[in-house]
Every structure is written in structure tokens, then in C-alpha cells.
């Protein structure tokens, strides 16, 4: 009898943990401008595809291999980073920022696991944050706004538990 009680208690604890992980993501408000999801089709590297509906793209055709999470000095392919968004990550791109701002972004993002930071020539704002279906542009470094976007939009995607 004791054995069954322990099993039931274990299952209740497990259910509670799953509820805590899943429920906050479903109920919290997402930040940034919303864009229609353009699918999640995998394409070959260099393959042509439909035009994206945002800059940077927030969903759509993408390469099968995501980038490793972290900070990059060189621009990566949009098609690769969309896969990271599909896995629940945040893509931070920038253009025309000074070294001090770049260092602030890099330090800030060290506290988070699913982050990509990279320069991007096609950006039309100094700093752009992207998650699956969401985008927010900043004309200056706004730590509070950046953190709020990261917290609200991380793992709000089709594959939130993918690495």
C-alpha cells in the first residue's frame, strides 16, 4: 500500500512540475509586433523560397541545421537562424552600434541559454529582437525592453523544448 502512495505522490509532483513549465508560457503576454507564421518547412542551403513577411524574418522556410547559441562577430544566414526561433530562441541582431553597446548586449545575454547575437546589415533599426512570430526594434540600447522581450517570448514556438 505504501508503494502505491509513493507512486501517486511522485506522479502528482511530476504533473505539478510539468504544469509549472508549460502553463506560464501559455499565459504570459508576448511582446513585440506580431507577424503571420509562414510555416516551418526545411529547405536546402541556398534554395529559393517565398519572401519573408518581416525584416528580420520571424518564421518561414529555413535550413535544417540551427546555429549554436551564442554571440557571433559575423552575420549568419537568416534561413539558419529561423530554425533557432523554431526552437524557442531569441535572435538579437544589430547594425551601426558602438563597441560599448555591443559589449552591453553580450553581457546581458550571458544570463540566457537560447540567444543568438549577431551583426546584420539588412536591419533597419540599431537593435532588433526576434522570436517565433514576434519582432521588436530598438533605436537605442534599452536593457529593460530587451529583457522584457526575452522573458516574454523565449520558448513561445512550435518546438520549445528543442535544444
N, C-alpha and C positions, 0 to 999 in steps of 0.2 A: 504494500500500500504506500509506504514511504517513497518507494521508487517512482510511482506514478505521480505523486505530489511534486517531486523534484522535476520530473519531466514537464509537467504542466507549468510550474513556475518558470522553468527555463524557456519554454515556448512563449510565455507571456512577456518575459524580459526581451526575448528576441523580437517579438512583434512590436514592442514599445520602441526598441532601437530603430527598427525599420520605419516605423511611423514618424519618429523624430527626423530621420534622414529625408524621407520623401515628402512629408507634409509641408515643412517650411518652404521648400522650393515651389510647391504648387500654389501657396497662398501669398507669398510675398509679391509686392508690386515690382514689375520690371521697369527699368529706367531707359531713357533714350528714345529716339524715334523708331517706330515700328515699320518694318518692311515685309511685304508679302514673301512667304517662303517659296523659293524657286526650285525646290526639290533637293535631293541629296545623292544624285547619280555620280558614280565613279567614272572618270574618263581617263584615257591615256595621256601621258605627259605630252603637251604640245597640241592636243586635239582641239579642234574648234568646238565652240559651244554657244548657247544663247548669250545675249548681252545681259550683264547683271543689272539689277534694278536699283543699286546703290553704289556709292563710292566711299570707302571700300565695300566690296560685296559682303552680305550678311548670310547668304545661303546660296545654293545652286550647285551646278556641276563642279566637281573637284577631283583632285588626284587621290589615288587610293592610299597613299602614304602620308600621314600627318608629319609636321615638323616636330622636332624635340622642343619641349617647353624651355623658355629661356630668353635671353637677350641676344640680339643679333646686330652686327655692325653693317651688314649688307642686306639689301631688300630680297625678300623671298617671294616666290610666286603666289599670287592671290589664290590660285587654284589649290595650292598646298595648304594654305592657312585656313581655308574654309573647312577643311577636314578637322582642324583643331577646334573650330567653332562647333562643329557637329558633335564633338566630344565634350562640349560644355565649357570650353576655354574662352578666355578674353584675349583679343588681339589689340594691342596698342601700337599704333603707327604714328610717325611724326615726320614733319618736314620743316626745315628752316629754324630749328630751335638751337639755342646755345648749349655749350657743354655743361653748364650748371643745371639747366633744365633736364638735359638728358640724364645726368647723374641722379637728380631727384627722382625721375621716373624709374630708373634702375633700382635705386634703394627702396622705393615704395613697393615695387612689385616683388621684392625678395620675400615678402611675407605671404605670398600666394603661390600655389602649386601650378595651376593651369593658366599660365600667362605667356604670351609671346610679345616681345617689344622689338620693333624694327623700324628703320627709316623707310619711307615710302614716298617716292617722287610724285605720284598721282594724287596725293592728299590735297584737299582744298581748305584745310584748317591746319593749325600748327600741331595739334594733338588730336587723334581720333581713336575712340574706343569702340570696338565691335564685339558683339556676341551673336549667337544664333538669332537672326531676325531683328536685331536691335543695333542702333548706331548712335553715338553721341560725339559731337565735335566741340573742341575747346580752342579758343583763340589765345589762351594763355594757360599756364600751369595752374590747375585747380585741384589741390590734393583732396579736399573734401568731396568734390564732384567725382573725381576718378575713383576714390574708394567706394563711394555710394554705388556707382555703376558696377564695379567689380562684385561687390557683395550682393547686389540685387540680381545680377544676370549670370553669374557663374553657375554652371550645370543646369541651365534652362535651355535644354537642347534635346534632340532625339536620342542621343547616347551619353547621358550624363555620367555614367559610371565607367566609361571607357577611359583608359589611362591617357 
